[in-house]
Amino acid sequence: MKKKREIQFATKVIHVGGHPDKETGAIMPPIYQTSTYVQSSPGKHKGYEYTRSHNPTRSRLEECLASLEEAKYALVASSGLGIATLILHAIPPASTILCSDDVYGGTYRILTTVFNKIHNIIFIDTTNAKTVDKAMKEHNPYMIWIESPTNPLLKITDIKKITSLAQKYNTLSVVDNTFMSSYFQKPLTLGADIVMHSLTKYMNGHSDVVGGCMMTSNKSFYDKAWMLQNSLGPSQSPFDSWLVLRGLKTLAIRMEAHQKNAIKIAKYLEKHLKVDHVIYPGLKSHPQYAIAKRQMTGFGGMITFFIKGDLKKSKKFLESVQLFALAESLGGVESLIEHPAIMTHASIPKKVRQSIGISDNLIRLSVGIEDCDDLIQDLEIALKSV
Ligand SMILES: *Cc1c(COP(=O)(O)O)cnc(C)c1O
């Protein structure tokens, strides 16, 4: 007899953790909006004692998330930085951590203002395997933190290459997979030990929740992170977990739609006379296009481009768009536009920003799933105005 085929991603997002309610048959999971659970005798309960520790709605979300990254365990927290906090506390104090030098502004801030008091943080270019090899030899790091593609420069780290180096040096590897979502990239299958997401972005996809998660098959690391979650307290509310479960159902079709629009817009911008250059992993002009093609199953919905001119011109352009909303964050169904130097990456000192290439004429798009020609028309009118 033919072996039964395993369910695929687009089925998992809808069905894993989505079993009907046992009591009523409700097809949608109940929101267990409760802080505590009744016990029949002291210590005798059904696996749930207090919602900071566990909640059935959150458990369903964790079950689904683990399956999407092909991990054994998932842990959900109240934000992406909340989960980063748990991961960074789960390693011994005074550990050395190597980190991609072009990480999300909030990750940079937490590493340089909070965890620098506990650990030794070293920023390096993780897109360069030689640099990583040298740094591992020299510093014997406990952990390496990789973000790929990075934000906002969309630099791509060869995850397989770097995690195999990490294995060689007995270094724990973490990949921030927020930009690709579990749909386009699966770092655990490329050798990473831990993957994390800001659920706020593509995973939930509707700009109505802040949340974070990590997935791993390393039981002792998961146990430590859960213990810290219970001790430090950044658990997600049942309602927010329910919203993410709901948002996840369309992850597969949303990511396809984001990508379809992004490819068209990246090509449009690349030809535009008022645009200096465009960074998008799906363009052949991207310096790591070959790696992107190999390790991701798509290129995502984020585009970075440099407008010709100075800060004044960038501002004029950003004030002129109408469909693209000028806002921080990304990954929602609606298109967003932002200026990293002033907005998302303001917490990075100007000198550092300039040295890694976040200049005043750099603009970041989170391409939504609206009608693509409407989006292009919006950009065209705004570009004409500068
Ligand atoms: C937003 C984001 C985070 C932080 O997540 P929050 O949910 O805002 O705390 C971390 N990494 C990346 C790449 C992000 O875009």
Ligand as a Chemical Component Dictionary entry (heavy atoms), coordinates in Angstrom:
data_LIG
# 
_chem_comp.id                   LIG 
_chem_comp.type                 NON-POLYMER 
_chem_comp.pdbx_formal_charge   0 
_chem_comp.three_letter_code    LIG 
# 
loop_
_chem_comp_atom.comp_id 
_chem_comp_atom.atom_id 
_chem_comp_atom.alt_atom_id 
_chem_comp_atom.type_symbol 
_chem_comp_atom.charge 
_chem_comp_atom.model_Cartn_x 
_chem_comp_atom.model_Cartn_y 
_chem_comp_atom.model_Cartn_z 
_chem_comp_atom.pdbx_ordinal 
LIG C1 C1 C 0 9.517  43.467 14.641 1  
LIG C2 C2 C 0 10.707 42.614 14.669 2  
LIG C3 C3 C 0 11.206 42.107 15.870 3  
LIG C4 C4 C 0 10.612 42.453 17.221 4  
LIG O1 O1 O 0 9.317  41.996 17.370 5  
LIG P1 P1 P 0 8.185  42.750 18.242 6  
LIG O2 O2 O 0 7.008  41.889 18.073 7  
LIG O3 O3 O 0 8.032  44.128 17.675 8  
LIG O4 O4 O 0 8.692  42.814 19.647 9  
LIG C5 C5 C 0 12.320 41.275 15.809 10 
LIG N1 N1 N 0 12.917 40.979 14.626 11 
LIG C6 C6 C 0 12.467 41.466 13.458 12 
LIG C7 C7 C 0 13.165 41.102 12.198 13 
LIG C8 C8 C 0 11.358 42.304 13.428 14 
LIG O5 O5 O 0 10.925 42.794 12.260 15 
# 
loop_
_chem_comp_bond.comp_id 
_chem_comp_bond.atom_id_1 
_chem_comp_bond.atom_id_2 
_chem_comp_bond.value_order 
_chem_comp_bond.pdbx_ordinal 
LIG C1 C2 SING 1  
LIG C2 C3 SING 2  
LIG C2 C8 DOUB 3  
LIG C3 C4 SING 4  
LIG C3 C5 DOUB 5  
LIG C4 O1 SING 6  
LIG O1 P1 SING 7  
LIG P1 O2 DOUB 8  
LIG P1 O3 SING 9  
LIG P1 O4 SING 10 
LIG C5 N1 SING 11 
LIG N1 C6 DOUB 12 
LIG C6 C7 SING 13 
LIG C6 C8 SING 14 
LIG C8 O5 SING 15 
# 
